[in-house]
Amino acid sequence: MKTNTLLSIVLFGLFNAVIFGAGLILALGISQSATGTAIGIAISALFSIVVSAYLALHYAPRLRARHWRDQGKAPKPIWS
């Protein structure tokens, strides 16, 4: 597999967990009925899959050193 594909898979899992968790908290906190909660959880799951796939495909190339060499600048360390 290509490196970008592997990075996208890992990032998808991370983004999906965070976005779904936030949506789940909203769905459980806002809804008063069982039907509304079920619909909110389903919407949260679909939304998190779509958004996390987009974010993973967008951020995966930026995690590689090749991206920063092509831009003409080195990545800055976090601690600076």
TORMAR-327286 format. One record per residue (C-alpha): z, x, y; residue in three letters. Coordinates in steps of 0.2 Angstrom, whole numbers. Layout:
BEGIN
@Z=Z, X=X, Y=Y, rest=ALA
...
REM end
This chain:
BEGIN
@Z=0, X=0, Y=0, rest=MET
@Z=-3, X=5, Y=18, rest=LYS
@Z=12, X=10, Y=28, rest=THR
@Z=9, X=-4, Y=41, rest=ASN
@Z=10, X=-17, Y=27, rest=THR
@Z=26, X=-10, Y=20, rest=LEU
@Z=34, X=-9, Y=38, rest=LEU
@Z=28, X=-27, Y=41, rest=SER
@Z=36, X=-33, Y=25, rest=ILE
@Z=52, X=-25, Y=29, rest=VAL
@Z=52, X=-32, Y=47, rest=LEU
@Z=47, X=-49, Y=41, rest=PHE
@Z=63, X=-50, Y=31, rest=GLY
@Z=74, X=-44, Y=46, rest=LEU
@Z=66, X=-55, Y=59, rest=PHE
@Z=66, X=-70, Y=47, rest=ASN
@Z=84, X=-69, Y=43, rest=ALA
@Z=89, X=-68, Y=61, rest=VAL
@Z=78, X=-82, Y=68, rest=ILE
@Z=82, X=-93, Y=53, rest=PHE
@Z=101, X=-90, Y=56, rest=GLY
@Z=100, X=-94, Y=74, rest=ALA
@Z=89, X=-110, Y=70, rest=GLY
@Z=102, X=-115, Y=57, rest=LEU
@Z=116, X=-114, Y=69, rest=ILE
@Z=107, X=-124, Y=81, rest=LEU
@Z=102, X=-137, Y=68, rest=ALA
@Z=120, X=-139, Y=62, rest=LEU
@Z=127, X=-139, Y=79, rest=GLY
@Z=116, X=-152, Y=88, rest=ILE
@Z=113, X=-165, Y=74, rest=SER
@Z=125, X=-179, Y=71, rest=GLN
@Z=116, X=-187, Y=56, rest=SER
@Z=112, X=-180, Y=38, rest=ALA
@Z=93, X=-185, Y=41, rest=THR
@Z=93, X=-175, Y=58, rest=GLY
@Z=101, X=-160, Y=50, rest=THR
@Z=88, X=-160, Y=36, rest=ALA
@Z=74, X=-161, Y=48, rest=ILE
@Z=81, X=-148, Y=59, rest=GLY
@Z=83, X=-136, Y=44, rest=ILE
@Z=65, X=-139, Y=39, rest=ALA
@Z=59, X=-136, Y=57, rest=ILE
@Z=70, X=-120, Y=58, rest=SER
@Z=63, X=-113, Y=42, rest=ALA
@Z=45, X=-116, Y=46, rest=LEU
@Z=47, X=-109, Y=64, rest=PHE
@Z=56, X=-94, Y=58, rest=SER
@Z=42, X=-90, Y=45, rest=ILE
@Z=28, X=-92, Y=58, rest=VAL
@Z=37, X=-82, Y=72, rest=VAL
@Z=44, X=-68, Y=61, rest=SER
@Z=26, X=-65, Y=53, rest=ALA
@Z=19, X=-63, Y=71, rest=TYR
@Z=33, X=-52, Y=77, rest=LEU
@Z=32, X=-41, Y=61, rest=ALA
@Z=13, X=-39, Y=63, rest=LEU
@Z=15, X=-35, Y=81, rest=HIS
@Z=30, X=-22, Y=80, rest=TYR
@Z=25, X=-13, Y=63, rest=ALA
@Z=12, X=-1, Y=71, rest=PRO
@Z=23, X=3, Y=85, rest=ARG
@Z=36, X=11, Y=73, rest=LEU
@Z=24, X=24, Y=68, rest=ARG
@Z=22, X=41, Y=77, rest=ALA
@Z=3, X=39, Y=77, rest=ARG
@Z=5, X=25, Y=90, rest=HIS
@Z=15, X=36, Y=102, rest=TRP
@Z=3, X=51, Y=100, rest=ARG
@Z=-12, X=39, Y=104, rest=ASP
@Z=-3, X=33, Y=119, rest=GLN
@Z=-1, X=51, Y=125, rest=GLY
@Z=18, X=51, Y=126, rest=LYS
@Z=32, X=54, Y=114, rest=ALA
@Z=45, X=41, Y=109, rest=PRO
@Z=61, X=42, Y=118, rest=LYS
@Z=77, X=45, Y=108, rest=PRO
@Z=89, X=30, Y=108, rest=ILE
@Z=103, X=41, Y=114, rest=TRP
@Z=95, X=47, Y=130, rest=SER
REM end
